[in-house]
């Protein structure tokens, strides 16, 4: 059997029927990484020893005819801001270059119970701050469809690894589009779950009220399988929630799809607009009802998001002080010097920019004008979605205003880089779930994703609606 482009179920049934062994499969993935990753640079480091030990354990289960959980023996990759005990977690930053995780993140514990195989940790924008993976302190991950272009960010390494078949699926984190945008750029499925549906314990915090761990996969079915394993209450994360899906039977003739008029305005790439509108009309031909809706506060989403995210980042990153753990400059004369040098040398430009922005927004005299105002706008954006969902079942939008852009094209212009998130940040501010599903290709053969947004805890519905695109 050819071990290429396998889904989770392909691997599961292949192992159960003994068409290949877990060790054979794992070695095959490492061979692919060896061949492809020198061009793409998706992985920061590999965990070969651990992966082969895990594979041998799965083969033992098979030889003893024991029941295999669905993810057993499935080779996966993990964004390097999620902790795995005994492995490094660098967040693609000099600050944590040699930091070894003392414990497992809750999502990792759940996946270990399933006996999946950890191939390695993937590249990201430093501390998950960016939209192109160019802010990594180590190297830029390239787009498998065009090596001169970015893979997106901040989960660019995870998306590129799945797209180039160097792993079956990967975990990413999404603060303002960091799973969906790279998934769109790399032509894979990326799910940003409802806030609180997956425990954040063991995820290195960027903006705690926005961050969410989610799967990047080849199909909507794979994303659903992984999400169902990750979801649920965790006593170590007070924001996590136990929930059961509302029963949902997809009848396309009864499906109401909302299309926000604010998302198709000046600035959107012509090809992106054409492909997304063409997919919307495909659903209409299948029998769905298309309804134009309004999300009136959309224009304020980006500034509100960057004020809230940078404020939370300035608070969360205060722990990296050069004393407890992380980078520390040994040649210092005073305690103040320790702080200053650790942060000056440990953090990259974008992280410093966001810390300064956030510290300013939280400072005395500006708190009410900026941070508090942004939180009020956040409430209005949440209400926009609540009102829209009274009329429609799901909302369709582009994921990004453009396909993947060239490496270096936006790195010197932070504002134009921030605009890459214009269609994704509202979802994080409102805490609702959204998935990016491949919708087609531009004339340059670059993938373009369709974003499907749902009501809180209706991941099953948006994935089911997205699966129609694959069929």
C-alpha positions, 0 to 999 in steps of 0.5 A, spaced: 500 500 500 502 506 498 503 510 504 501 517 501 496 522 503 492 518 508 487 520 512 486 518 520 481 513 518 485 510 512 491 509 517 486 506 522 484 501 518 490 500 515 493 498 521 487 494 524 488 490 517 495 489 518 497 492 511 503 496 514 505 497 521 506 503 525 513 503 525 513 502 518 508 508 517 512 513 522 519 511 518 515 513 512 513 520 514 520 521 517 523 519 510 518 524 507 520 530 512 527 529 510 526 529 503 521 535 503 522 539 509 529 542 507 525 546 502 519 548 506 522 549 513 515 547 517 519 543 523 523 546 528 525 540 531 523 532 530 522 527 536 524 521 532 526 517 539 519 518 542 515 517 535 519 510 534 517 508 541 510 510 541 510 506 534 513 500 537 507 501 543 502 501 538 505 495 534 505 491 540 497 493 541 496 490 534 500 484 535 496 482 542 489 484 538 487 489 543 482 494 541 485 501 537 483 508 539 482 512 532 488 516 533 493 510 535 499 510 530 497 516 527 503 521 525 502 528 527 505 535 528 505 540 534 505 547 534 511 549 538 507 553 543 504 547 546 507 543 552 510 536 551 513 533 557 521 532 556 521 536 549 523 543 548 517 548 547 521 554 544 515 558 541 520 560 536 523 565 540 530 566 543 527 567 549 525 560 550 530 557 545 532 552 551 526 551 555 524 544 556 517 542 558 516 540 565 509 537 564 504 535 558 498 540 556 491 537 557 490 536 549 497 532 549 495 528 555 488 526 551 492 525 544 497 521 548 491 516 551 489 515 544 497 513 542 498 518 536 505 519 534 509 525 535 513 527 529 516 533 532 514 541 533 512 546 528 515 553 526 510 559 528 511 566 529 514 568 535 509 567 541 504 566 536 504 573 534 504 574 526 500 572 520 506 569 516 511 565 520 516 570 518 517 573 525 520 566 527 526 567 531 529 561 527 527 561 520 521 562 515 516 557 513 515 557 506 508 555 502 508 548 499 504 551 493 510 556 492 516 556 496 517 564 494 510 565 498 509 565 506 505 559 509 501 564 513 501 565 521 502 564 526 501 556 525 504 556 518 509 550 520 503 546 522 499 548 516 505 547 511 506 540 514 499 537 513 499 540 506 505 537 504 503 530 507 509 530 512 504 529 517 497 526 517 494 532 522 497 537 526 495 542 532 495 549 532 493 555 536 488 561 534 488 568 537 485 572 531 486 567 525 492 563 526 489 556 524 484 559 519 489 563 515 495 559 514 490 553 513 487 557 507 494 559 504 496 552 504 489 549 502 488 544 508 482 544 513 483 548 519 478 549 525 478 554 530 473 551 536 468 555 540 472 559 546 472 554 552 471 548 548 478 546 548 482 546 555 488 551 554 492 548 560 499 547 557 498 552 551 503 558 552 499 564 553 499 570 548 492 573 549 488 569 554 481 571 552 482 569 545 487 563 544 484 557 542 487 550 540 484 547 534 486 541 529 489 542 522 487 536 517 486 534 510 479 533 511 473 536 515 472 529 517 479 528 520 478 535 523 472 533 527 475 526 529 481 530 532 476 536 535 472 530 539 478 528 542 480 535 544 474 538 547 471 538 554 472 540 561 478 541 564 479 542 572 486 545 570 483 551 565 477 555 569 475 557 562 473 550 559 466 547 558 463 541 558 458 540 552 454 536 548 452 537 541 445 539 539 443 534 535 443 536 527 441 533 521 443 537 515 438 538 510 441 542 505 434 545 503 433 548 510 440 550 510 440 558 511 447 561 509 448 568 511 453 572 507 455 579 511 455 585 506 461 588 510 466 582 508 466 584 500 468 591 500 474 595 497 481 591 498 479 584 497 483 580 491 478 580 485 480 572 485 478 571 492 472 574 491 470 570 485 472 564 488 468 565 494 462 567 491 462 562 486 462 557 492 456 560 495 452 560 489 454 552 489 451 551 495 445 555 492 444 550 487 444 545 492 438 548 495 441 552 501 438 559 502 443 565 501 441 571 505 445 577 505 446 579 513 449 585 516 455 585 521 455 592 522 461 593 527 466 589 523 470 595 521 472 596 528 474 589 529 481 589 527 483 595 532 479 592 538 482 586 537 489 589 536 488 593 543 485 587 547 490 582 544 496 586 545 494 588 552 493 581 554 500 580 551 503 585 555 501 582 561 502 575 559 509 576 557 511 580 563 513 573 566 519 573 562 524 577 566 531 573 565 530 570 572 525 564 573 526 561 566 528 563 559 533 567 556 538 571 561 544 575 559 550 573 564 554 579 563 549 584 567 551 589 573 544 590 576 537 587 577 534 592 572 540 590 567 538 583 568 531 585 566 533 590 560 538 585 557 533 579 557 528 582 554 532 586 549 535 580 546 530 575 548 524 578 544 524 579 537 521 586 533 514 584 533 513 581 540 516 588 542 512 592 538 506 588 541 508 589 548 509 596 547 502 597 544 499 593 550 503 597 555 501 603 552 493 601 552 493 599 559 497 605 562 494 610 567 490 615 563 489 611 557 486 605 560 479 607 559 480 611 552 483 604 549 482 598 553 475 599 556 473 602 549 475 596 545 472 591 550 465 595 549 466 594 542 467 587 543 461 586 546 457 589 540 461 585 535 458 579 539 451 582 539 452 582 531 453 575 531 447 573 536 443 577 531 445 574 525 444 567 528 437 569 529 436 569 521 441 564 519 444 557 521 451 559 518 455 565 515 460 564 509 466 569 508 473 569 505 478 567 510 483 572 508 483 578 503 488 575 499 491 568 497 498 567 500 503 573 499 510 573 497 516 572 503 518 579 505 512 583 501 509 585 508 514 584 513 516 592 513 509 594 514 506 592 520 499 595 518 498 591 512 500 585 515 495 586 520 490 587 515 491 580 513 487 578 519 481 582 517 476 577 516 478 572 522 479 576 528 471 578 529 470 570 530 475 570 536 472 577 539 465 573 539 468 566 541 464 563 536 467 557 532 469 557 525 473 553 520 477 554 513 475 549 508 479 549 501 475 553 496 479 553 490 485 556 487 487 562 484 490 563 477 497 562 480 495 556 483 495 558 490 489 555 495 483 560 497 479 558 503 472 559 505 470 561 512 464 557 515 462 561 522 457 557 526 453 558 533 457 557 539 459 549 540 456 548 533 462 545 530 459 539 528 454 543 524 460 548 520 464 541 519 458 538 516 456 544 512 464 544 510 464 537 508 459 538 502 465 542 499 469 536 499 464 532 496 
